């Protein structure tokens, strides 16, 4: 996690509150003032005022385009783009337009700001691009990426991108008395901080807290998209940060079993390396060529070359596996020449294994050493539990789909129980063992009870599917909060 560099970053804040053909949004002016203060205040963002372009209802498409282009060219660290106003859907699926003062809802393509154009302009600038949309249907800005289309994700040719939106793709954002509901909660987090959080307010921590606050108030759940490590960028210091007393982490002493945390799994939240199979490594057509050889000598030569090809392929597969193991155990930043020494420093059992790794030459050696490495890692290392993959799944529309979602969540809790020190066979006492998880776990239990009741009465409520889908959206921020809390405990040496 790191703070953005105020001197090398730029922000463009756009707020449209006065409209000719849409209802006025008086809160937008306060949104702009609040966001400007949060980004430029020395106690929060610390960005120089001249690095923060503010455009109100008088701005048209060319003016906004010029401001975005100038900021994109000047930003060397972070580029933040914020829009507050009405959003409107286009004729095409997933199309989003950001409305301006004179936007005609009948022809938004000619009178509004096309979000795709904004994305194309800013997405290749700076180190991290942060886009915050507080408008109706703003979830359309993330929906195409969330669908898992790799071709779209491949267009993000920067180290990190984060898109945070006020509402799902088919929901209306709401306006409050002073600020809009979304921006008001966002500003409250930036100004007041997150109790029990890290010293810095990362984008991930901000989203998690924001989503929980909105869900608790029955408001549309914010959506977000992030790539690479954009979610680790911090927008401000956490004013509510205070070191927690040790008893809050572990209320009772737990015996240690000397299992080591696999550092690479914490950084990337990836599964551990899979033991390779050393089969089917002959090039296609090799056996046919050997059979068709005209002389015994030619056949013997082809067989010798085939054995060498298999040996080389096996060595490459084995070397890749060893690299994956080293990254899993040590993290990404250990250079290859230092890996063996670093592994031995973690656990003395690596000494004998590294000798076998270096002396392995034949397929039988690769197979035997790989199996022993897998057994060793499984016994002595703890892989950080992966979050369940809920975001890209379709809405909950049936009992089976609901069971699928909760099954993934329950499996996640079982992984957490296995990750604890010492490991535990089930997850029933996680809230006791890890008190910092008590609140999100209680929220998950309450959510499960509400959804179960909705399904029990589904024949009497024609809108139950929409209600269940809306309720289940709250599971995402709960999972995110659990994940962030676990990472923080690992960083603090409490797990």
N, C-alpha and C positions, 0 to 999 in steps of 0.2 A: 504494500500500500504506500502511496506517496501523494503529496499535495501537488496540484498543478502549479506551474511557475507563472505568477501573475504578469511578470514583465514580458514573457514570451507567449502569452495567451491572448485571445480575443473573444469577445462576446457580441452577439447581435440579438437584441431584445425587441420583439415586434408585438405590439398590442393594438388591436382594432376594437374600439368600443362603440363608435358611432357608425350607423349604417343607414343607407337609403331604403333598402328593401328587406332588412333583417331587424329583429328586435335589438334595441340598444343594450349594451353591456356596461353599465357604469362601473362595475368592479374592476374592469380591465385597466383603467388608469392607475388604480391602487396596486394592481399586480405588477405593472411596469416599475412603479416607484419602489415597491418592496424588493423585486428581483435586482434592480439596480443597486439598492442599498446593500443587499446580501453579498453581491459579487464585488463591490468596490469598498465596502467597509474594511478598515485596517484590521478589525477584530475577527472578520469572517473571511471573505474571499481575498481581499487585499489587492484587487486588480486596479490599476490606474484608471481614472474616470475616462480618459481619452481612448482607452482600449475597449470601451463598452459602448457600442452604437445602439441608440434607442430610437425606434421608429413608431409613431402613433398613427391615428386614423387618417392623417393627411398623406401618408405614404402610398405610392402606387407601385405596380409591379416593377417598372424600371428602377425606381429608387431603392426598393428592397434588393433587387438583383445586384445593383452596384455596391450596396453595403455588404452583402454576403460575399461578393467576389473580393472586395478589399480586405475583409476580415480573413477570408480563406488564404489569401496571398500572404498576409502578415503573420498569421498564427504559426508558431514554431513548436508549441507544446500542446495546448488545448484550444479547440474552437467550440464554443457553446452557442447554440441557436435556440432561442425561446420564442414561442408564438402563443398568444392568448387571443381568442376571438371565436367566431363561428367557424365550424368546419362543415363541409357539405360533400355528399357523395357524388361521384361521377357516374356516367352510364356504364363504364366498364367495371368488371368485378375487381374490388379492392382499390378502386381509384379514390383518391382523397384530394380535395381542394381546400386551401386556406383562404377564407373569404376576406375581401377588403371592403372599404367603405362603400364603393359603388358597384360591388359584385352583383350581377344579375343571376339569380338562381336558375333561370332558364338556360343560360349559356355560361356556366362556370369556367369552361375551358378557355374562354376568351376574356373573361372579366375577373378571374380569381388567380391565386397563386397555386400552381400545380406542385404538390409535395414532391413528386418525382424529380422535378427540375431543381428543387432545393437540395434534395439528396444528392443528385448527380454533381451539383456545384461544390458542396462542402465535404463530401465523403472521402475525397482523396487529399484533403489538406491536413496539416498539423500532425501530431502524434496520436492524439485522441480527439474524436469528434463526439460531442454530446448534444443531442437534439431533444428538447422538451416541448411537448405539444399539449396545450391546455385548451382543447376544443372538442366539439361533438365528433364522434366517429374517428377520433384520433388513433384508435387502435388499428386502423387500416394502414397506418404508417409502419407497423411491425408485422401485420398479418402475413404479407407475402414471404417475409424471411422466416417466420415461425412455422410456415408450412413445410419447411425442410428442403426447399428448392436450392440445391447447391450452386446452381448457376447464378442465383441472385447473391448468395453469400460470397461467392468468388469475386463479385464486383467491389467488395469492401477492401480496397488495396491499401489499407493502413493498419497500423498496429492494433488499434482498438476503436470500436464504435459502440455508443450506447444511445438508444432511443427510448425515451420515457414518455408515456402518453397517459392522458387523464382518464381515458375510458376504453373499453373494448371496441372492436370494429363496428358493432351494431348498437352501441349505447350512446346516450346523450350525456354530455358533461354538464354539471350543475354549477350555478353561480350563487355565492353567499352574499351576505349583507355588505361586507367590506371587500373581501377578496373572493375570487372564485373558490369553490370548495377544495379543489385539487391544489391550486397555488397557495391557498391559505395554509393547508397542512404542510406543504413543502417548505414554506417560509418558517413555520413554527419549528420544524425539525432543524433547519439551518440556524435559527436564532437561539433556540433553547437546548438543542442537542438531544441525544438519546441516552437516557440513564442506563448505566451498566455497559455502555458501548466502548469501542476503542477510542483512543485519543483523537483520531481523525474520523470525519464523516465520509466514508467511501460511498460511491454511487450504489453499491450493493446494499450497504446498511441503510442508506436513505430510502431506496425502493422498498426494502423489507418493512421498515417502520411505516412508510407511507401507505403501503398496501394494507397493513394490519389496521391502521387508523381508519382508513376509508371503509374497510369491510366492517369494522366494529360499529360504524355509524350508518350502515346500510347503504352506503354510496357505491357507485360503480368502481370495480376493482381496477386500479391502474395496470397497464401492460408495459412490458419492456423487452428490449432486445439488446444483447451485448455480445461482442466478439472479442477474442483474445483476452487481454487483461484489463479492458476498459472499466469493468466494474470495480476494480481496485483503486481507481483514481479518487482522490478525496477533494471535495469542494470547499471544505471549511474545517476548522478544529471543532471537536465535540465539546461544547460548553458544559455538558452534563457529565463528562467523564470523571470518574473517581475510581481509584484502585479498589477492588473488592477484597474484603477480609478473607483470609484462607478458609474460614469455616463456611463461607457461602459457596465455595467450590466443592469441598469435600467435608460434609458434616461429621464423618466418621472415618478413621484410618482404614485404608484398604491395603491388603498385602500385595507386594509387587511380585510379578512373575518374570520380570526382566525381558518382556517383549519390547522390541524396538519399533518406533513409529516409522513407517516408510515415508520419508520426506517427500518423495516425488508424488505419492498419492495425495498428500495434503495440498500441494501446489496445483495439481491438475485435476484432482478428484477423479482419477482414472482407475479402472480395474487393474489388478496386477498382471504381470507378463504371463502369457500362456505357454506351457511347455511345447516346443515345436515337434512336429512329426517328421521323421527322416525317411519318408517314402515318396514314391512318384517323382523322383528328381531327375530321371533320365530324359534327355531331350526327345521330343516327339519324333518318331520315325527311326529311333536308334535300333530297336530290336529288329525291325524289318530290314534295315540296312545290313545288320550282321547276318541275318538268314540268307540274304541275297548275295553275300560275298562269294566271289568266284573261286577263291583258293583258301585252304586252311590258314595260310600265313596272313592273308588279308582279313580273314575272320578274326584271328587272334589279335591283330593290330587294332581292329575296330572295338573288340571287347576291352582291350587295354585302355583305349581312349574313352570308352563309355564309363569304365570304372573311375577314371580320373575326373571326368565331368561330374559324376555323382559325388565324388569326394569333395570337389570344389564347391558344388551346390550345397552340400551338407555343412561344409566349413562356413560358408556365407550365412546360412540359416542359423547356425550355432552362434556365430559372432553377433548377429543381430539380436538373438535372444539374450546373450550376455550383456549387451548394451542396454536393452530394455530393463533387465534386472538391476543394473547399476543405477539407471535413472529412477527406477522405482524406489530403491533403497536410499539413495543419496540425494536425489533431486537432479535438476538439469544443469547445474553450474560447475560440476566437477570435471576437469579435463581428463581425457582418456588415460594419459600416462599415470595420473594420480589415483585412478579408481581402485586398484587393488589395495594400496595402502589405506585409502579411506574406508574401504569395506572392512579390512582387518581391524582398523581402529574402532569401528562400530561393534564388531563381534569377532572374537578370536577364532571362531569356527571357520571363518573365510580363508584362513591361511592354507589349510589343506585343500580346500576347494579351488583356490586360485592356482595352486600348483597343478592340479588336474586340468584346469581350464587351459593353462599354457602348454601342457604336454599332449592335449588331445589332438589326434591326427586322423583317426579312422571314424567311420560312421558309428561303430559300436561305442567308441569313446564318447562321441557327441551325445548319443542317446543316453548313456549311463550318467554322464555328468549333468546333463540337463534335468533328468529326473531327480537327482540328488539335490541340485540347486533349488528346484521347486519345493521339495520336501523341507529343505532348510529354511527357505523364506516363509513358507506356510507356518512353520513351527516357531520361528523366532521374530517375525515381523508382523506388524499390525497395519493393514491397508485401510486408509481413510474411507469411511462409508460413502458410497456414491448416492446422490439424490435420486429418487425415482423419476423417470422421464414422463412427466405428466403434461408438459406444456404443449406438445405437438399432437396430442390425442384429440379426437373429436369430442363434442359436448356429451355430457352424460345423458343418455336417452333411454336406458334400460337398466333392469336390475343386474344383468350380467356385466354391463359396462361399469356400473357403480362398484360391483365386487372387484372388478379389475383394478380400478383406481385405489380402493382401500387395500387390496392385496399388495399393490406396489408400495403403499405407505407402510403397511405392517412389516413387509420385508425390509424396508429401510430401517425401521426401529430395531429389528432383529440384528441387522448389520451393526448398528450402533452398540447394542448390547455386546456383540462379539468383539467390537473395537475397544470396549472399556478394559481397564486394567484392575483386577483380573477379568477375563472374559466371563460372561454370564450366559446361561442357556436360553434365557428369554428376555423380553423387554418390559415385563410387568412392573419392575421397581426402578425404572430409569429415572423417574421424577425424584425418587429418594436418593439414588446414587449420584445423580447430576441435578442438583436443585435449580440450576439456571435453565434447565429444560422444562421445569414444572409448568410455567405459564403457557408456552406454545403447545405442550402436550395436553394441557387442560382445554385449550382452545380447540385442538383437534378432536378431543372426546366430545365436546359440546357440539361441534360441527357434525360429527357422526350421528349424534342423537337427533339433531334437527333434521338431517337428511333421511334418517330411518323413519322418523315420524311422517315426513312428507310422502315417502313411498307407501307407508301404511294407509294413508288417506288418499292415495293417488286416484282412485276411482271416483272420489267425490270432488276432486279439484281438477278442472280441465287445464289449468295452467301449471300443473305440478312439474312438468319437465323443464319449463323455463325457470321455475323457482329452484329446482335441484341444480341446474346448470349454474345459476347465479351463486348458490351457496357453495358449490364445489370449487368455484374460482378462488375462494378464500383458502383452500388447501395449499395453493402455490406459495403465498407469503409465509405460511406456517412452516413449510418445508425449508424455505430460504432462511427463516430465522433460526431454525434448528442448525442448519449447515453453518451459518455465520457464527453462532455461539460455539459450536464444536471447534471451528478453526481458531477462534479466540482462545479457547481453553488449551488447545495444543500449543499455540504461540506462547501462552503464559506458563507452560510446563505443568499444567494441572491434569493432563491425561497421559 
